[in-house]
Amino acid sequence: MRTGPTILHLDMDAFYASAEQAAKPSLRGKAVVVGGLGPRGVVATASYEARKFGVHSAMPMGQARRLAPNAAYLVPRFRLYREISEQVMGLLRELSPLVEPLSLDEAFVDLEAGEVAWDESSAEAVGARLRADIRRVTGLTGSVGLAASKMLAKIASEEAKPDGLVLIRPGTERALLGPKSVRILPGVGPATGDHLRRAGILTVAEIAEAGEDELVRLLGKSHGAQLYAMALAHDARPVVAERDSKSVSVEDTYDVDIHERVRVRAEVQRLADRCVERLRAAERSGRTVVLKVRRYDFSTLTRSETLRGPTDDPGVVREAAARLLESVDTTGGVRLLGVGVSGLADYTQEDLFAQAAAQAAAAEESRGAEGAGEEGEERERAEVAEVVAEPVVGERRWMAGHDVRHAEFGAGWVQGSGLGRVTVRFETPYAVGPGRVRTFLVDDPLLVPGEPLPLVEPGE
């Protein structure tokens, strides 16, 4: 481990929801929830205003609506989020050649490798300048953590939220970690935390006091030793620059359309296993599982689910792909199926015991068990960060939050649709106050899908 706090962790604040608030003046300062709006949808991101009601990511959308019935519920606009992410990652790469993205809104940066920081004062100055640059370029805020290791830098950024900067000074790490819950350490999810709790271990200091031998007995040699080292604030993992490969995927085109739902499910499971084989062969793991379906009429659908952390576990990928398939209508037949994993990383970040539970559940299912029960549902909700359906290519759908343009009224966004009508609020990110609302027939020829506008007005 290095002697200076020269590893930076950036985490954008409530990224999707903040981007929507910045794009829509009428939603600024109000509760906003972004995610899948269907019966199986979950929350991807909730604004800080919505979090006051208890809404959080990975929560079933139905529960979120009960907690915050007056919030704005929007479908994600990944094109906008990717554009903002590219701007932010560009700012990070100006600081160092070693930038390790974890997702669209999160990354590690090795400031020492970029020769921009070498001690506490220089690192803090770089972090402050980065936060200002992000606000200037994107109009959004990000929280920055600075420390001598990746684990501590990420903990620091959590402490900094929202819109702050926290630097952990070398030599103070164990005192800072000691009283905190074991859940603060990477790889300790609900199941592992419960396992440690039953052994009387609740805090990081108690992990250190238990000793390595006891941790190995409880968790196994590799994971026990790793957790003990982290409790002592030891983490020598380097910041690894993003590789050329962005995803791993496999797909099959069928000579004869597949109509039987059972066969479609079996093919998706087989493709998921092949995808994981390629993932492991490349010594990678991935955070986002993608399902691709081309139907009998050549329309192509994609569905994606992003997990809490990178995985190379075949059971986790199979389960995610199966969940995604549930939202796809294959009645008319399927010409092509594909399963992919993106958001690649060099490590896994699964809850160790939750992963074992997934494997056990899969084995139980193969013996004819019906359902996973409450424990399985709890694990699924804990691991899934977002479940979002991308629009069908070429299909005209009015989805809440998406951009539209009207020949007379200009740019706006969909507030809602139903009963043959669509309600649109006409406003842009640069407006001072809320825009006006109009309602149209869903097939109004003057209303067409629009493109996301930059959050910061060009020329500013």
C-alpha positions in Angstrom: 0.0 0.0 0.0 1.1 3.5 -0.7 1.9 6.2 1.8 -0.2 9.0 0.4 -4.0 9.3 -0.2 -3.5 9.3 -4.0 -6.3 6.9 -5.0 -9.5 8.7 -5.8 -12.9 7.2 -6.0 -15.7 9.2 -7.7 -19.3 8.4 -7.2 -21.9 10.6 -8.9 -24.8 11.6 -6.6 -28.1 9.8 -7.3 -26.9 9.8 -10.9 -30.0 8.9 -13.0 -32.4 10.8 -10.8 -30.1 13.9 -10.6 -29.8 13.8 -14.4 -33.5 13.8 -14.8 -34.0 16.7 -12.3 -31.4 18.7 -14.2 -33.1 18.0 -17.5 -36.6 18.7 -16.3 -37.0 22.0 -14.4 -40.4 21.0 -13.1 -38.8 18.1 -11.1 -36.1 20.1 -9.4 -36.2 19.7 -5.7 -38.9 17.1 -5.9 -39.0 13.3 -5.3 -37.9 11.4 -8.5 -37.6 7.7 -8.9 -36.0 6.1 -11.9 -36.4 2.4 -12.8 -38.5 -0.3 -14.4 -42.2 0.8 -14.1 -43.7 -2.6 -14.8 -45.0 -5.1 -12.2 -41.6 -6.7 -11.9 -39.7 -3.4 -12.0 -37.2 -2.3 -9.4 -35.8 1.1 -8.4 -32.5 2.0 -10.2 -32.0 5.3 -8.5 -34.0 7.6 -6.2 -33.4 11.3 -5.7 -32.4 12.4 -2.2 -35.9 13.9 -1.9 -37.4 10.4 -2.5 -34.9 8.8 -0.1 -36.5 10.8 2.7 -39.6 8.6 2.3 -37.5 5.4 2.5 -37.2 4.7 -1.2 -33.8 3.2 -2.3 -32.2 1.4 -5.2 -33.0 -2.3 -5.6 -36.4 -1.8 -4.0 -39.4 -3.2 -5.8 -41.2 -0.4 -7.7 -44.5 -1.3 -6.1 -43.1 -0.8 -2.6 -41.6 2.5 -3.7 -45.0 3.8 -5.0 -46.6 3.0 -1.6 -43.8 4.9 0.3 -43.8 7.9 -2.1 -47.1 8.0 -4.0 -46.5 11.6 -5.2 -43.0 11.1 -6.6 -42.3 11.3 -10.3 -41.7 7.8 -11.7 -39.6 7.7 -14.9 -38.1 5.1 -17.2 -34.3 5.5 -17.6 -32.8 7.3 -20.6 -29.6 5.4 -21.0 -28.4 7.4 -24.0 -28.3 10.6 -21.9 -26.6 8.8 -19.0 -24.0 7.4 -21.3 -23.3 10.8 -22.8 -22.8 12.3 -19.3 -20.7 9.4 -18.2 -18.4 9.9 -21.2 -17.9 13.5 -20.2 -17.1 12.6 -16.6 -14.7 9.8 -17.6 -13.0 12.2 -20.0 -12.3 14.5 -17.1 -10.9 11.6 -15.1 -8.6 10.5 -17.9 -7.2 14.1 -18.0 -5.9 13.4 -14.5 -4.4 9.9 -15.0 -3.9 7.1 -17.5 -5.1 4.7 -14.9 -8.9 5.1 -14.6 -11.0 2.1 -13.6 -14.7 2.6 -14.4 -17.0 0.5 -12.2 -20.2 1.7 -13.8 -21.6 4.7 -15.7 -21.3 6.9 -12.6 -18.4 5.4 -10.6 -14.7 5.0 -11.1 -11.3 4.8 -9.4 -8.4 7.0 -10.4 -4.7 6.5 -9.6 -3.5 10.2 -9.2 0.0 9.1 -8.5 0.2 7.5 -11.9 -0.9 10.8 -13.5 1.7 12.7 -11.5 -0.9 15.1 -10.3 -0.9 14.3 -6.6 1.7 12.8 -4.2 0.6 13.9 -0.7 -2.5 15.0 1.2 -2.6 18.6 0.1 -2.1 17.9 -3.6 -4.6 15.1 -3.6 -7.2 17.2 -1.9 -6.7 20.1 -4.4 -7.1 17.7 -7.3 -10.4 16.3 -5.8 -11.8 19.8 -5.3 -10.9 20.8 -8.8 -12.5 17.6 -10.2 -15.8 18.3 -8.4 -15.9 21.8 -9.8 -15.1 20.6 -13.3 -17.9 18.0 -13.2 -20.4 20.6 -12.1 -19.3 23.0 -14.8 -19.3 20.4 -17.6 -22.4 18.3 -16.7 -24.4 20.5 -14.3 -24.4 17.5 -11.8 -22.5 16.8 -8.6 -20.2 14.0 -7.6 -18.7 12.8 -4.3 -15.0 12.2 -4.0 -13.1 9.9 -1.7 -9.3 10.0 -1.3 -7.2 7.4 0.4 -4.2 5.1 0.1 -6.2 2.1 -1.2 -9.2 1.4 -3.3 -11.3 0.0 -0.5 -10.7 3.1 1.7 -11.3 5.6 -1.2 -14.7 4.0 -1.8 -15.6 4.2 1.9 -14.5 7.8 1.9 -16.7 8.7 -1.1 -19.7 7.1 0.7 -18.9 9.3 3.8 -18.7 12.3 1.4 -22.2 12.0 0.0 -23.9 14.0 -1.2 -21.7 16.5 -3.1 -18.7 16.3 -0.8 -15.0 15.3 -0.5 -13.5 13.1 2.3 -9.8 12.3 2.6 -8.7 9.5 4.8 -5.2 10.3 6.1 -2.7 7.5 6.2 -2.3 6.1 9.7 -5.9 6.8 10.7 -7.5 4.0 8.7 -8.0 1.4 11.5 -9.4 3.9 13.9 -11.9 5.0 11.3 -12.9 1.5 10.3 -13.0 -0.1 13.8 -16.5 1.0 15.0 -18.2 0.6 11.6 -20.5 -2.3 10.7 -18.9 -5.3 9.0 -21.2 -4.4 6.0 -19.0 -1.6 5.1 -16.3 -4.0 3.8 -16.4 -5.2 0.1 -18.0 -8.6 -0.3 -20.0 -8.5 2.9 -23.6 -8.5 1.9 -26.8 -9.3 4.0 -26.1 -13.1 4.1 -22.4 -12.8 5.0 -23.2 -10.1 7.5 -25.8 -12.3 9.1 -23.3 -15.2 9.3 -20.8 -13.0 11.1 -23.6 -11.6 13.4 -24.4 -15.2 14.5 -20.7 -15.5 15.4 -21.0 -12.4 17.5 -19.0 -10.2 15.0 -20.8 -6.9 14.3 -18.0 -4.4 13.7 -14.8 -4.2 11.7 -12.9 -4.0 15.0 -14.4 -7.3 16.1 -13.3 -8.9 12.8 -9.7 -7.8 13.6 -10.1 -9.0 17.2 -11.4 -12.4 16.1 -8.2 -13.1 14.2 -7.4 -14.6 10.9 -7.8 -18.3 12.0 -11.4 -17.7 13.2 -12.3 -15.8 10.0 -10.9 -18.7 7.9 -12.9 -21.2 10.0 -16.1 -19.1 9.4 -15.7 -18.1 5.8 -13.1 -20.4 4.3 -9.4 -19.9 3.6 -9.5 -17.4 0.8 -12.4 -15.3 1.8 -11.6 -15.4 5.5 -8.0 -14.2 5.0 -9.1 -11.5 2.6 -11.8 -10.2 5.0 -9.3 -10.2 7.9 -6.8 -8.2 5.8 -9.4 -5.6 4.9 -10.4 -5.2 8.6 -6.8 -4.3 9.2 -7.1 -1.7 6.3 -4.8 -3.7 4.1 -5.8 -3.5 0.4 -3.0 -3.5 -2.2 -5.3 -3.9 -5.3 -4.0 -1.6 -8.1 -6.2 0.7 -10.2 -6.6 -1.2 -13.5 -7.3 0.8 -16.6 -10.3 -0.2 -18.7 -9.5 -2.9 -21.2 -10.5 -2.7 -24.9 -13.2 -5.3 -24.5 -16.4 -3.7 -23.2 -18.5 -6.9 -23.2 -18.7 -10.6 -23.7 -21.7 -12.1 -25.5 -22.9 -15.1 -27.4 -26.0 -15.5 -29.7 -27.6 -18.1 -31.9 -29.8 -17.6 -35.0 -32.2 -20.5 -35.6 -33.1 -21.9 -39.0 -36.7 -22.4 -37.8 -38.4 -20.0 -35.5 -38.8 -21.3 -31.9 -42.3 -21.1 -30.6 -42.3 -23.2 -27.5 -41.7 -21.1 -24.4 -40.0 -24.0 -22.6 -37.5 -24.3 -25.5 -36.9 -20.6 -25.5 -36.1 -20.7 -21.7 -33.8 -23.6 -22.2 -31.9 -21.8 -25.0 -31.5 -18.7 -22.9 -30.0 -20.8 -20.0 -27.6 -22.6 -22.5 -26.5 -19.2 -23.9 -26.0 -17.9 -20.4 -23.7 -20.8 -19.6 -21.7 -20.3 -22.8 -21.4 -16.6 -22.1 -19.9 -17.3 -18.6 -17.5 -19.7 -20.1 -16.1 -17.0 -22.4 -16.1 -14.5 -19.5 -14.0 -16.8 -17.4 -11.7 -17.7 -20.2 -11.0 -14.0 -20.5 -10.5 -13.8 -16.7 -13.1 -11.2 -16.4 -16.3 -10.6 -14.5 -19.2 -8.3 -15.5 -21.9 -6.2 -13.8 -24.7 -6.0 -16.5 -26.5 -9.0 -18.0 -28.1 -8.3 -21.4 -30.7 -10.4 -23.2 -31.3 -10.0 -26.9 -34.3 -11.4 -28.7 -35.1 -11.1 -32.4 -38.7 -12.1 -33.1 -40.4 -13.6 -36.1 -41.0 -10.2 -37.7 -37.3 -9.2 -37.3 -38.1 -6.7 -34.5 -35.3 -6.8 -32.0 -35.7 -6.3 -28.2 -33.0 -5.9 -25.6 -33.4 -6.2 -21.9 -30.7 -5.4 -19.3 -30.3 -6.0 -15.6 -27.4 -4.5 -13.7 -26.2 -6.3 -10.5 -24.7 -4.7 -7.4 -21.2 -5.8 -8.4 -19.3 -7.7 -11.1 -19.8 -11.5 -11.2 -18.6 -14.6 -13.1 -21.1 -16.9 -11.4 -23.1 -19.0 -13.9 -26.0 -19.2 -11.5 -26.3 -15.5 -11.1 -26.1 -14.9 -14.9 -28.7 -17.6 -15.6 -31.1 -16.2 -13.1 -30.7 -12.7 -14.4 -31.3 -13.8 -18.0 -34.4 -15.8 -16.9 -35.8 -12.8 -15.2 -35.2 -10.6 -18.3 -37.0 -13.2 -20.5 -40.1 -13.0 -18.4 -40.7 -9.5 -19.7 -40.5 -10.5 -23.4 -43.4 -11.8 -25.5 -42.2 -14.6 -27.7 -45.7 -15.8 -28.8 -45.1 -15.3 -32.5 -41.8 -17.1 -32.5 -38.1 -16.3 -32.1 -35.4 -16.1 -34.8 -32.4 -15.2 -32.6 -31.4 -15.2 -29.0 -28.4 -13.8 -27.3 -27.0 -13.3 -23.8 -24.2 -10.9 -23.0 -22.4 -9.5 -20.0 -21.0 -6.0 -19.9 -19.5 -3.6 -17.4 -16.4 -5.8 -17.3 -14.0 -5.9 -14.4 -11.1 -8.0 -13.2 -12.7 -9.1 -9.9 -16.0 -10.3 -8.5 -17.9 -8.4 -5.8 -20.6 -10.8 -4.9 -22.0 -11.5 -1.4 -20.2 -14.7 -0.7 -23.0 -16.5 1.1 -25.7 -15.1 -1.2 -23.8 -16.6 -4.1 -23.7 -19.9 -2.4 -27.4 -19.6 -1.7 -28.0 -19.0 -5.4 -26.1 -22.2 -6.3 -28.0 -24.1 -3.7 -31.3 -22.7 -5.0 -30.5 -23.7 -8.5 -29.6 -27.3 -7.4 -32.9 -27.4 -5.5 -34.8 -26.3 -8.5 -33.3 -29.0 -10.7 -34.7 -31.5 -8.2 -38.2 -30.2 -8.8 -38.6 -27.7 -6.0 -41.1 -24.9 -6.7 -39.9 -21.4 -6.0 -37.1 -20.0 -3.8 -39.2 -18.7 -0.9 -38.8 -15.5 1.0 -35.1 -15.9 1.4 -34.6 -16.2 -2.3 -36.7 -13.1 -2.9 -34.8 -11.2 -0.4 -31.5 -12.2 -2.0 -32.7 -11.2 -5.4 -33.9 -7.8 -4.3 -30.6 -7.2 -2.6 -28.5 -8.1 -5.6 -30.5 -6.5 -8.4 -29.8 -2.8 -8.8 -32.0 -2.1 -11.8 -34.2 -3.9 -14.2 -34.9 -1.8 -17.3 -36.5 -2.6 -20.6 -35.1 -0.9 -23.6 -37.7 0.1 -26.2 -38.3 -2.2 -29.2 -36.4 -1.0 -32.3 -38.8 0.9 -34.5 -41.7 0.8 -32.0 -43.4 4.1 -31.1 -43.9 4.0 -27.3 -44.6 6.9 -25.0 -42.7 6.0 -21.9 -42.7 8.2 -18.8 -39.7 10.5 -18.8 -38.6 9.9 -22.4 -38.0 12.8 -24.8 -40.4 13.9 -27.5 -40.7 16.8 -30.0 -43.9 18.4 -31.3 -44.0 20.4 -34.5 -45.7 23.3 -32.8 -44.6 23.2 -29.2 -41.0 22.0 -29.5 -39.1 19.8 -27.1 -40.6 18.1 -24.1 -40.9 14.9 -22.2 -43.7 12.3 -21.5 -45.4 12.7 -18.2 -47.7 9.7 -18.8 -49.8 7.9 -21.3 -52.9 5.7 -21.4 -56.4 5.4 -22.8 -55.1 6.4 -26.2 -53.6 9.7 -25.0 -50.2 11.0 -24.0 -49.5 13.9 -21.7 -46.3 15.9 -22.4 -44.6 18.7 -20.5 -42.8 21.1 -22.8 -39.6 22.3 -21.2 -35.8 22.1 -21.7 -32.9 21.9 -19.2 -32.2 25.6 -19.7 -35.6 26.9 -18.7 -35.9 28.8 -15.4 -39.2 27.3 -14.3 -41.6 24.5 -15.2 -42.9 24.2 -18.7 -46.5 24.0 -19.9 -48.4 20.7 -20.2 -50.4 19.4 -23.2 -52.3 16.2 -24.0 -52.4 14.5 -27.4 -53.7 11.4 -29.0 -51.0 8.7 -29.1 -51.0 8.7 -32.9 -50.8 12.5 -33.3 -48.6 12.9 -36.4 -47.1 16.1 -35.1 -45.6 14.3 -32.0 -42.5 12.3 -32.5 -39.8 10.8 -30.2 -37.1 13.3 -29.5 -33.4 13.3 -28.6 -31.9 14.1 -25.1 -30.6 17.7 -24.8 -27.3 18.4 -23.1 -27.8 19.4 -19.4 -25.5 22.4 -19.8 -26.5 24.8 -22.6 -23.9 24.8 -25.4 -21.7 27.9 -25.2 -21.9 28.4 -21.5 
